[in-house]
Amino acid sequence: MNLPMNQGTDNTASKLWRVRLERLRHTWEYARQNSPYYSRILSPMQATEHPMEALRKVPICTAKIFERYHEEIRCRKGLPAFMVFTGGSTGKPRVIYGTEEILNHSANAPIYGADTNLGSLILSTGGGHHGDVPIPQGKRGGINIPLRSRANYFWASHLLRAEHQYEGYEKKISCLFLPLPAIKKLVHFLLEEECDLSELGLRWVGSYAWYLSPQWRRLIATVLNAPVVDHYGFTESLGVIAGECPACGMYHYGPDALPEIVDPWTHEPIQSGKGKLLVTSLHPGTRDHLLLRYDPGDLVIAGPFCEFAGDAGFRPCGREAHAVLLDNNLGRHILLVPTDVQELIDLEPLVGRMNEPRFAGVTFSSDDDFPKWRSRLEQKEDQAPVLQIEIELKVSPVLHYVQWQELERKWRGQLLAANTILKQFVERGIVNLRFQPLPPGSLRDQDVIIC
């Protein structure tokens, strides 16, 4: 039996995967009995049938399918314990129903690097347009602050540097768990205000919601003097989160989710390289909006088996809709993923930035916001296709042409060194690569690629 993601045979499969497969059998029957949608499309799983063989016959649940059968997918009909809302980036925004079990799990989940004698204080915020599982203040030592104005960031900086006298808890906030844009803005704010960073007592920083580039990781870790642990998840599957592994650096799900990495064209499982991520949420962790083989629209890099995690990991590399895929007589190739470019330009001073309205006025500039760029493949008859990467600058590329040429040479060399497939195609003349500078204001926010 070929198990997914480098898990070996039934005899050598890790303990984590044995738990996942056992839960998949239970999830299958639970979905058949409680979800009108899955009761129609799932046949009873035979005792002799391998769960993965059965799962791979299930149609992939895309954002469009989820939107169409949103209510029928539910496994419960009563008023939910809480609701959150999708951001709408993969389709029409939808309400997601949360359960009491998810609240209890989140409230009691262990905290990375927690002290064994005293409770940890953790600073968090609301999800904004991305839904979060609500944790009442006082649970897990949680301190929640809105982070929607300059005054909010002032209070956050004060709370982080102050000593607290809560019985049973540490005196300093030792954990920070925020969406990545809020962490970037906080770092920017602390530096701008010349806050005394020696007063911070952070042991770790948890980020989520967007791609964390190596440049920003280094800056955040340096300013806050704490390691950064990134997380990956999506609102449609509440409480199912993959965390960054301290041993291999890849991302792993726990026993509440079963991930697959498949070829974007054939949907056959792959063990290495770039592919499409599919995630199955498992009972009992998920009891309402249960999803089998959900496609969040993301591409990932498949990692090797990690002994520490008992699992093969993955690394997110942006949305499939924003990637450049090439299908020609040489085969099918993922030519460029959003993180390829993001890693080049994320902290480049001359690159233009989006102005996130939620954080307007917090700092004097928006230099911590998303860089403005997009990519496209131009194909003309009887000519090699051109991979064009358009980057909006803060200055005129005509007046500052020398600086642009220096940036272009640097980025071109770095991109080709990191992307071997693209390098081979460019060197063989199969694809031409072009960096195109754009003057300020050229790209609308809806045209910008964000990862």
WOPEFEN-V176949 format. One record per pair of residues at least 6 apart in sequence whose C-alpha atoms are under 8 Angstrom apart, sorted by the first residue. I is the first residue (numbers start at 0). GAP is how many residues later the second one is. D is the distance in whole Angstrom. If there is no record, write none. Layout:
# WOPEFEN-V176949
i->I gap->GAP d->D
i->I gap->GAP d->D
This chain:
# WOPEFEN-V176949
i->0 gap->8 d->6
i->0 gap->9 d->7
i->1 gap->6 d->7
i->1 gap->7 d->6
i->2 gap->6 d->7
i->2 gap->7 d->8
i->2 gap->49 d->7
i->3 gap->256 d->6
i->3 gap->257 d->8
i->3 gap->265 d->7
i->3 gap->266 d->8
i->3 gap->267 d->7
i->4 gap->255 d->7
i->4 gap->256 d->7
i->4 gap->265 d->7
i->4 gap->266 d->5
i->4 gap->297 d->7
i->4 gap->298 d->8
i->4 gap->299 d->8
i->4 gap->300 d->8
i->4 gap->306 d->8
i->4 gap->307 d->6
i->4 gap->308 d->8
i->5 gap->265 d->6
i->5 gap->298 d->7
i->5 gap->299 d->6
i->5 gap->305 d->8
i->5 gap->306 d->6
i->6 gap->6 d->5
i->6 gap->7 d->7
i->6 gap->10 d->8
i->6 gap->298 d->7
i->6 gap->304 d->7
i->6 gap->305 d->7
i->13 gap->296 d->6
i->13 gap->297 d->7
i->14 gap->295 d->7
i->15 gap->238 d->8
i->15 gap->239 d->6
i->15 gap->294 d->6
i->15 gap->295 d->7
i->16 gap->238 d->8
i->16 gap->294 d->8
i->18 gap->236 d->7
i->19 gap->235 d->6
i->19 gap->236 d->7
i->19 gap->237 d->7
i->19 gap->238 d->6
i->19 gap->262 d->8
i->20 gap->30 d->6
i->20 gap->31 d->8
i->22 gap->259 d->6
i->22 gap->260 d->6
i->22 gap->261 d->8
i->23 gap->27 d->7
i->23 gap->258 d->6
i->23 gap->259 d->8
i->24 gap->20 d->7
i->24 gap->26 d->6
i->25 gap->257 d->7
i->26 gap->255 d->6
i->26 gap->256 d->5
i->26 gap->257 d->8
i->27 gap->14 d->8
i->27 gap->17 d->7
i->28 gap->15 d->7
i->28 gap->16 d->8
i->29 gap->253 d->8
i->30 gap->7 d->6
i->30 gap->8 d->7
i->30 gap->44 d->7
i->30 gap->259 d->7
i->31 gap->6 d->5
i->31 gap->7 d->4
i->31 gap->8 d->8
i->31 gap->10 d->6
i->31 gap->11 d->8
i->32 gap->6 d->6
i->33 gap->40 d->8
i->33 gap->41 d->5
i->33 gap->42 d->7
i->34 gap->37 d->6
i->34 gap->38 d->5
i->34 gap->39 d->6
i->34 gap->40 d->5
i->34 gap->41 d->8
i->35 gap->36 d->5
i->35 gap->37 d->6
i->35 gap->38 d->8
i->35 gap->39 d->8
i->36 gap->32 d->7
i->36 gap->35 d->5
i->36 gap->36 d->5
i->37 gap->35 d->7
i->40 gap->17 d->8
i->41 gap->16 d->8
i->44 gap->6 d->8
i->44 gap->9 d->7
i->54 gap->237 d->8
i->54 gap->238 d->8
i->57 gap->234 d->8
i->57 gap->235 d->7
i->58 gap->234 d->7
i->59 gap->218 d->8
i->59 gap->232 d->7
i->59 gap->233 d->5
i->59 gap->234 d->6
i->59 gap->235 d->7
i->60 gap->230 d->7
i->60 gap->231 d->7
i->60 gap->232 d->6
i->60 gap->233 d->5
i->60 gap->234 d->6
i->61 gap->232 d->6
i->61 gap->233 d->5
i->61 gap->234 d->7
i->61 gap->235 d->8
i->62 gap->27 d->6
i->62 gap->28 d->6
i->62 gap->232 d->7
i->62 gap->233 d->7
i->62 gap->234 d->8
i->63 gap->27 d->7
i->65 gap->7 d->8
i->66 gap->24 d->7
i->66 gap->25 d->7
i->66 gap->27 d->7
i->72 gap->216 d->6
i->72 gap->217 d->7
i->72 gap->218 d->8
i->73 gap->214 d->5
i->73 gap->215 d->5
i->73 gap->216 d->7
i->74 gap->212 d->7
i->74 gap->213 d->5
i->74 gap->214 d->6
i->74 gap->215 d->7
i->75 gap->211 d->8
i->75 gap->212 d->5
i->79 gap->17 d->6
i->79 gap->18 d->6
i->79 gap->19 d->6
i->80 gap->16 d->8
i->80 gap->17 d->6
i->80 gap->18 d->5
i->80 gap->19 d->5
i->81 gap->15 d->6
i->81 gap->16 d->5
i->81 gap->17 d->7
i->81 gap->52 d->8
i->82 gap->12 d->6
i->82 gap->13 d->6
i->82 gap->14 d->5
i->82 gap->15 d->6
i->83 gap->11 d->6
i->83 gap->12 d->5
i->83 gap->13 d->7
i->83 gap->14 d->8
i->83 gap->46 d->8
i->83 gap->47 d->5
i->83 gap->48 d->7
i->83 gap->49 d->7
i->83 gap->151 d->8
i->84 gap->8 d->7
i->84 gap->9 d->6
i->84 gap->10 d->4
i->84 gap->11 d->6
i->84 gap->44 d->7
i->84 gap->45 d->7
i->84 gap->46 d->5
i->84 gap->150 d->7
i->85 gap->7 d->5
i->85 gap->8 d->5
i->85 gap->9 d->7
i->85 gap->10 d->7
i->85 gap->43 d->7
i->85 gap->44 d->6
i->85 gap->45 d->6
i->85 gap->149 d->6
i->85 gap->150 d->7
i->86 gap->6 d->6
i->86 gap->42 d->6
i->86 gap->43 d->5
i->86 gap->44 d->8
i->87 gap->6 d->7
i->89 gap->206 d->8
i->89 gap->207 d->7
i->95 gap->139 d->7
i->95 gap->140 d->6
i->95 gap->142 d->8
i->95 gap->193 d->7
i->96 gap->191 d->7
i->96 gap->192 d->7
i->97 gap->35 d->8
i->97 gap->140 d->7
i->97 gap->190 d->7
i->97 gap->191 d->8
i->98 gap->188 d->7
i->98 gap->189 d->7
i->100 gap->184 d->7
i->101 gap->31 d->8
i->101 gap->136 d->8
i->101 gap->137 d->6
i->101 gap->183 d->7
i->101 gap->184 d->8
i->102 gap->30 d->7
i->102 gap->31 d->7
i->102 gap->32 d->7
i->105 gap->27 d->8
i->105 gap->29 d->7
i->105 gap->133 d->7
i->106 gap->28 d->6
i->106 gap->32 d->6
i->106 gap->33 d->6
i->107 gap->32 d->7
i->110 gap->9 d->8
i->111 gap->92 d->8
i->112 gap->90 d->7
i->112 gap->91 d->7
i->113 gap->6 d->6
i->117 gap->50 d->6
i->117 gap->51 d->5
i->117 gap->52 d->6
i->118 gap->21 d->7
i->118 gap->22 d->7
i->118 gap->49 d->6
i->118 gap->50 d->4
i->118 gap->51 d->6
i->119 gap->20 d->7
i->119 gap->21 d->6
i->119 gap->49 d->6
i->119 gap->50 d->6
i->119 gap->53 d->7
i->119 gap->54 d->6
i->119 gap->55 d->7
i->120 gap->19 d->7
i->120 gap->20 d->5
i->120 gap->21 d->6
i->120 gap->22 d->7
i->120 gap->48 d->7
i->120 gap->49 d->7
i->120 gap->51 d->7
i->120 gap->52 d->5
i->120 gap->53 d->6
i->120 gap->54 d->6
i->121 gap->18 d->8
i->121 gap->19 d->6
i->121 gap->20 d->5
i->121 gap->21 d->6
i->121 gap->51 d->6
i->121 gap->52 d->6
i->121 gap->53 d->4
i->121 gap->54 d->6
i->121 gap->55 d->7
i->122 gap->19 d->6
i->122 gap->20 d->5
i->122 gap->21 d->6
i->122 gap->22 d->8
i->122 gap->50 d->7
i->122 gap->52 d->6
i->122 gap->53 d->5
i->122 gap->54 d->6
i->122 gap->55 d->8
i->123 gap->18 d->7
i->123 gap->19 d->6
i->123 gap->20 d->5
i->123 gap->21 d->6
i->123 gap->52 d->6
i->123 gap->53 d->5
i->123 gap->54 d->6
i->124 gap->19 d->5
i->124 gap->20 d->5
i->124 gap->21 d->5
i->124 gap->22 d->7
i->124 gap->52 d->8
i->124 gap->53 d->6
i->125 gap->6 d->7
i->125 gap->8 d->8
i->125 gap->18 d->7
i->125 gap->19 d->7
i->125 gap->20 d->6
i->126 gap->52 d->8
i->129 gap->105 d->7
i->130 gap->104 d->6
i->131 gap->103 d->7
i->132 gap->105 d->7
i->132 gap->106 d->7
i->134 gap->7 d->7
i->135 gap->6 d->7
i->136 gap->6 d->6
i->136 gap->7 d->6
i->140 gap->28 d->7
i->144 gap->7 d->7
i->144 gap->11 d->7
i->145 gap->6 d->6
i->146 gap->6 d->6
i->146 gap->9 d->8
i->146 gap->35 d->7
i->147 gap->210 d->6
i->147 gap->211 d->6
i->148 gap->209 d->8
i->148 gap->210 d->6
i->148 gap->211 d->7
i->148 gap->212 d->7
i->148 gap->213 d->6
i->149 gap->211 d->7
i->149 gap->212 d->4
i->149 gap->213 d->7
i->152 gap->33 d->7
i->152 gap->36 d->7
i->152 gap->209 d->7
i->156 gap->29 d->8
i->156 gap->33 d->7
i->156 gap->38 d->8
i->158 gap->14 d->8
i->159 gap->12 d->7
i->159 gap->13 d->6
i->159 gap->39 d->8
i->159 gap->40 d->6
i->159 gap->41 d->7
i->160 gap->11 d->7
i->160 gap->12 d->8
i->160 gap->36 d->8
i->160 gap->38 d->5
i->160 gap->39 d->5
i->160 gap->40 d->7
i->161 gap->10 d->7
i->161 gap->37 d->7
i->162 gap->8 d->5
i->162 gap->9 d->5
i->163 gap->6 d->8
i->163 gap->7 d->5
i->163 gap->8 d->6
i->164 gap->6 d->6
i->171 gap->28 d->8
i->171 gap->29 d->6
i->171 gap->30 d->8
i->172 gap->27 d->8
i->172 gap->28 d->6
i->172 gap->29 d->6
i->173 gap->27 d->5
i->173 gap->28 d->4
i->173 gap->29 d->5
i->173 gap->30 d->7
i->174 gap->27 d->6
i->174 gap->28 d->6
i->174 gap->29 d->5
i->174 gap->30 d->6
i->174 gap->31 d->8
i->175 gap->26 d->7
i->175 gap->28 d->7
i->175 gap->29 d->5
i->175 gap->30 d->6
i->176 gap->28 d->6
i->176 gap->29 d->4
i->176 gap->30 d->6
i->177 gap->28 d->6
i->177 gap->29 d->5
i->177 gap->30 d->7
i->178 gap->28 d->5
i->178 gap->29 d->5
i->178 gap->30 d->6
i->178 gap->31 d->7
i->179 gap->27 d->5
i->179 gap->28 d->6
i->179 gap->29 d->6
i->179 gap->30 d->6
i->179 gap->31 d->8
i->179 gap->32 d->7
i->180 gap->29 d->8
i->180 gap->187 d->8
i->180 gap->188 d->7
i->182 gap->24 d->7
i->182 gap->37 d->8
i->183 gap->32 d->8
i->183 gap->36 d->7
i->183 gap->184 d->6
i->183 gap->185 d->8
i->184 gap->174 d->8
i->184 gap->177 d->8
i->184 gap->178 d->8
i->184 gap->183 d->6
i->186 gap->33 d->7
i->186 gap->36 d->7
i->186 gap->37 d->8
i->187 gap->175 d->7
i->187 gap->180 d->7
i->188 gap->173 d->7
i->188 gap->174 d->6
i->189 gap->7 d->8
i->191 gap->171 d->7
i->196 gap->26 d->7
i->196 gap->27 d->7
i->199 gap->24 d->7
i->201 gap->22 d->7
i->201 gap->23 d->7
i->201 gap->24 d->6
i->202 gap->22 d->8
i->202 gap->23 d->5
i->202 gap->24 d->7
i->203 gap->22 d->5
i->203 gap->23 d->5
i->203 gap->24 d->6
i->203 gap->25 d->7
i->204 gap->21 d->6
i->204 gap->22 d->6
i->204 gap->23 d->5
i->204 gap->24 d->6
i->205 gap->22 d->6
i->205 gap->23 d->5
i->205 gap->24 d->6
i->205 gap->25 d->7
i->206 gap->21 d->7
i->206 gap->22 d->6
i->206 gap->23 d->5
i->206 gap->24 d->6
i->207 gap->22 d->6
i->207 gap->23 d->5
i->207 gap->24 d->6
i->207 gap->25 d->8
i->208 gap->22 d->8
i->208 gap->23 d->7
i->208 gap->24 d->7
i->208 gap->25 d->8
i->209 gap->241 d->6
i->210 gap->105 d->8
i->210 gap->106 d->8
i->210 gap->107 d->8
i->210 gap->128 d->8
i->210 gap->240 d->5
i->211 gap->18 d->7
i->212 gap->126 d->8
i->212 gap->129 d->7
i->212 gap->130 d->6
i->212 gap->133 d->7
i->213 gap->129 d->7
i->214 gap->128 d->7
i->214 gap->131 d->7
i->214 gap->132 d->7
i->215 gap->130 d->8
i->215 gap->131 d->7
i->216 gap->11 d->7
i->219 gap->8 d->7
i->220 gap->6 d->5
i->220 gap->7 d->6
i->228 gap->14 d->7
i->228 gap->15 d->6
i->229 gap->13 d->6
i->229 gap->14 d->5
i->230 gap->10 d->7
i->230 gap->11 d->6
i->230 gap->12 d->5
i->230 gap->13 d->6
i->230 gap->20 d->8
i->231 gap->9 d->6
i->231 gap->10 d->5
i->231 gap->11 d->6
i->231 gap->19 d->8
i->231 gap->84 d->8
i->232 gap->7 d->6
i->232 gap->8 d->5
i->232 gap->9 d->6
i->233 gap->6 d->8
i->233 gap->7 d->8
i->233 gap->62 d->7
i->235 gap->53 d->8
i->236 gap->44 d->7
i->236 gap->49 d->8
i->236 gap->52 d->7
i->236 gap->53 d->7
i->236 gap->54 d->7
i->237 gap->48 d->8
i->238 gap->46 d->8
i->238 gap->47 d->8
i->239 gap->13 d->8
i->239 gap->16 d->7
i->239 gap->17 d->6
i->239 gap->41 d->7
i->240 gap->12 d->6
i->240 gap->13 d->8
i->241 gap->9 d->6
i->241 gap->10 d->5
i->241 gap->11 d->4
i->241 gap->12 d->7
i->242 gap->8 d->5
i->242 gap->9 d->6
i->242 gap->10 d->7
i->243 gap->6 d->6
i->243 gap->7 d->4
i->243 gap->8 d->7
i->244 gap->6 d->6
i->244 gap->7 d->7
i->244 gap->64 d->8
i->246 gap->59 d->8
i->246 gap->61 d->6
i->247 gap->58 d->7
i->249 gap->53 d->7
i->249 gap->63 d->5
i->249 gap->64 d->5
i->249 gap->65 d->6
i->250 gap->62 d->5
i->250 gap->63 d->5
i->250 gap->64 d->6
i->251 gap->57 d->7
i->251 gap->59 d->7
i->251 gap->60 d->7
i->251 gap->61 d->5
i->251 gap->62 d->7
i->252 gap->6 d->7
i->254 gap->27 d->8
i->255 gap->25 d->6
i->255 gap->26 d->5
i->255 gap->27 d->7
i->255 gap->28 d->8
i->255 gap->29 d->5
i->255 gap->30 d->7
i->256 gap->22 d->7
i->256 gap->23 d->6
i->256 gap->24 d->5
i->256 gap->25 d->5
i->257 gap->21 d->6
i->257 gap->22 d->5
i->257 gap->23 d->7
i->257 gap->24 d->7
i->258 gap->18 d->7
i->258 gap->19 d->6
i->258 gap->20 d->4
i->258 gap->21 d->6
i->259 gap->9 d->7
i->259 gap->17 d->6
i->259 gap->18 d->5
i->259 gap->19 d->6
i->259 gap->33 d->8
i->260 gap->8 d->6
i->260 gap->9 d->6
i->260 gap->10 d->7
i->260 gap->14 d->6
i->260 gap->15 d->5
i->260 gap->16 d->5
i->260 gap->17 d->6
i->260 gap->39 d->8
i->260 gap->41 d->7
i->261 gap->6 d->5
i->261 gap->7 d->4
i->261 gap->8 d->5
i->261 gap->13 d->5
i->261 gap->14 d->5
i->261 gap->15 d->7
i->261 gap->16 d->8
i->262 gap->6 d->6
i->262 gap->7 d->6
i->262 gap->11 d->8
i->262 gap->12 d->5
i->262 gap->13 d->6
i->263 gap->11 d->6
i->263 gap->12 d->5
i->266 gap->9 d->8
i->269 gap->32 d->8
i->270 gap->31 d->6
i->270 gap->32 d->8
i->270 gap->33 d->8
i->271 gap->29 d->7
i->271 gap->30 d->5
i->271 gap->31 d->6
i->271 gap->32 d->7
i->272 gap->28 d->5
i->272 gap->29 d->6
i->272 gap->30 d->8
i->273 gap->25 d->7
i->273 gap->26 d->6
i->273 gap->27 d->4
i->273 gap->28 d->6
i->273 gap->60 d->7
i->274 gap->24 d->5
i->274 gap->25 d->6
i->274 gap->26 d->6
i->274 gap->27 d->7
i->275 gap->19 d->8
i->275 gap->21 d->7
i->275 gap->22 d->6
i->275 gap->23 d->5
i->275 gap->24 d->6
i->275 gap->44 d->8
i->276 gap->18 d->6
i->276 gap->19 d->7
i->276 gap->20 d->8
i->276 gap->21 d->6
i->276 gap->22 d->6
i->276 gap->23 d->6
i->277 gap->15 d->5
i->277 gap->16 d->5
i->277 gap->17 d->5
i->277 gap->18 d->7
i->278 gap->12 d->8
i->278 gap->13 d->7
i->278 gap->14 d->5
i->278 gap->15 d->5
i->278 gap->16 d->7
i->279 gap->10 d->8
i->279 gap->11 d->6
i->279 gap->12 d->4
i->279 gap->13 d->5
i->279 gap->14 d->6
i->280 gap->9 d->6
i->280 gap->10 d->6
i->280 gap->11 d->7
i->281 gap->8 d->7
i->282 gap->7 d->8
i->296 gap->22 d->6
i->296 gap->23 d->6
i->296 gap->24 d->7
i->297 gap->18 d->7
i->297 gap->19 d->7
i->297 gap->20 d->6
i->297 gap->21 d->4
i->297 gap->22 d->5
i->298 gap->17 d->6
i->298 gap->18 d->6
i->298 gap->19 d->6
i->298 gap->20 d->6
i->298 gap->21 d->6
i->298 gap->38 d->8
i->299 gap->14 d->6
i->299 gap->15 d->5
i->299 gap->16 d->4
i->299 gap->17 d->5
i->299 gap->18 d->7
i->300 gap->13 d->5
i->300 gap->14 d->5
i->300 gap->15 d->6
i->300 gap->16 d->7
i->301 gap->10 d->8
i->301 gap->11 d->6
i->301 gap->12 d->5
i->301 gap->13 d->7
i->302 gap->9 d->6
i->302 gap->10 d->5
i->302 gap->11 d->5
i->302 gap->12 d->7
i->303 gap->8 d->5
i->303 gap->9 d->7
i->304 gap->6 d->6
i->304 gap->7 d->4
i->304 gap->8 d->7
i->305 gap->6 d->6
i->305 gap->7 d->7
i->316 gap->20 d->6
i->316 gap->21 d->6
i->316 gap->22 d->5
i->316 gap->23 d->8
i->316 gap->134 d->8
i->317 gap->19 d->6
i->317 gap->20 d->5
i->317 gap->21 d->6
i->317 gap->133 d->5
i->318 gap->18 d->8
i->318 gap->19 d->7
i->318 gap->132 d->7
i->319 gap->17 d->8
i->321 gap->15 d->7
i->321 gap->16 d->6
i->321 gap->53 d->8
i->321 gap->127 d->7
i->322 gap->11 d->7
i->322 gap->12 d->8
i->322 gap->13 d->6
i->322 gap->14 d->5
i->322 gap->15 d->6
i->323 gap->10 d->6
i->323 gap->11 d->5
i->323 gap->12 d->5
i->323 gap->13 d->7
i->323 gap->51 d->8
i->323 gap->52 d->7
i->323 gap->53 d->7
i->324 gap->7 d->7
i->324 gap->8 d->6
i->324 gap->9 d->5
i->324 gap->10 d->5
i->324 gap->11 d->7
i->325 gap->6 d->6
i->325 gap->7 d->5
i->325 gap->8 d->6
i->325 gap->9 d->6
i->326 gap->6 d->6
i->334 gap->86 d->7
i->334 gap->87 d->6
i->335 gap->83 d->8
i->335 gap->86 d->8
i->337 gap->111 d->7
i->337 gap->112 d->8
i->337 gap->113 d->6
i->338 gap->112 d->7
i->339 gap->75 d->7
i->339 gap->79 d->8
i->340 gap->74 d->8
i->341 gap->29 d->8
i->341 gap->109 d->8
i->343 gap->67 d->6
i->343 gap->70 d->8
i->343 gap->71 d->8
i->344 gap->6 d->7
i->344 gap->26 d->7
i->345 gap->24 d->7
i->345 gap->25 d->6
i->346 gap->21 d->8
i->348 gap->18 d->8
i->349 gap->43 d->6
i->349 gap->44 d->6
i->349 gap->45 d->7
i->350 gap->20 d->6
i->350 gap->21 d->7
i->350 gap->40 d->7
i->350 gap->41 d->6
i->350 gap->42 d->4
i->350 gap->43 d->6
i->351 gap->19 d->6
i->351 gap->20 d->6
i->351 gap->39 d->8
i->351 gap->40 d->5
i->351 gap->41 d->5
i->351 gap->42 d->5
i->351 gap->88 d->7
i->352 gap->13 d->7
i->352 gap->14 d->6
i->352 gap->15 d->8
i->352 gap->16 d->6
i->352 gap->17 d->6
i->352 gap->18 d->5
i->352 gap->19 d->5
i->352 gap->41 d->8
i->353 gap->12 d->7
i->353 gap->15 d->6
i->353 gap->16 d->6
i->353 gap->17 d->6
i->353 gap->18 d->6
i->353 gap->91 d->7
i->354 gap->11 d->6
i->354 gap->14 d->7
i->355 gap->10 d->8
i->355 gap->13 d->7
i->359 gap->6 d->8
i->369 gap->80 d->7
i->371 gap->19 d->6
i->371 gap->20 d->6
i->371 gap->71 d->7
i->371 gap->73 d->8
i->371 gap->76 d->6
i->371 gap->77 d->7
i->372 gap->16 d->7
i->372 gap->17 d->5
i->372 gap->18 d->4
i->372 gap->19 d->6
i->372 gap->70 d->8
i->372 gap->75 d->5
i->372 gap->76 d->6
i->373 gap->15 d->6
i->373 gap->16 d->5
i->373 gap->17 d->7
i->373 gap->73 d->7
i->373 gap->74 d->6
i->373 gap->75 d->5
i->374 gap->12 d->7
i->374 gap->13 d->6
i->374 gap->14 d->4
i->374 gap->15 d->6
i->375 gap->11 d->6
i->375 gap->12 d->5
i->375 gap->13 d->7
i->376 gap->8 d->7
i->376 gap->9 d->6
i->376 gap->10 d->5
i->376 gap->11 d->6
i->377 gap->7 d->6
i->377 gap->8 d->5
i->377 gap->9 d->6
i->377 gap->10 d->7
i->378 gap->6 d->4
i->378 gap->7 d->6
i->383 gap->45 d->7
i->383 gap->46 d->6
i->383 gap->47 d->5
i->383 gap->48 d->7
i->384 gap->45 d->7
i->384 gap->46 d->5
i->384 gap->47 d->6
i->385 gap->45 d->6
i->385 gap->46 d->5
i->385 gap->47 d->6
i->385 gap->48 d->7
i->386 gap->44 d->7
i->386 gap->45 d->6
i->386 gap->46 d->5
i->386 gap->47 d->6
i->387 gap->45 d->6
i->387 gap->46 d->5
i->387 gap->47 d->6
i->387 gap->48 d->7
i->388 gap->44 d->8
i->388 gap->45 d->6
i->388 gap->46 d->5
i->388 gap->47 d->6
i->389 gap->45 d->6
i->389 gap->46 d->5
i->389 gap->47 d->6
i->389 gap->48 d->7
i->390 gap->44 d->7
i->390 gap->45 d->6
i->390 gap->46 d->5
i->390 gap->47 d->6
i->391 gap->45 d->6
i->391 gap->46 d->4
i->391 gap->47 d->6
i->391 gap->48 d->6
i->391 gap->49 d->8
i->391 gap->50 d->7
i->391 gap->51 d->7
i->392 gap->44 d->7
i->392 gap->45 d->6
i->392 gap->46 d->6
i->392 gap->47 d->6
i->393 gap->45 d->7
i->393 gap->46 d->5
i->394 gap->44 d->6
i->394 gap->45 d->6
i->395 gap->42 d->8
i->395 gap->43 d->5
i->395 gap->44 d->7
i->396 gap->7 d->7
i->396 gap->40 d->6
i->396 gap->41 d->7
i->396 gap->42 d->6
i->403 gap->33 d->8
i->407 gap->27 d->7
i->411 gap->23 d->8
i->415 gap->6 d->6
i->415 gap->7 d->5
i->416 gap->6 d->7
i->421 gap->9 d->8
i->424 gap->6 d->5
i->425 gap->6 d->6
i->425 gap->7 d->7
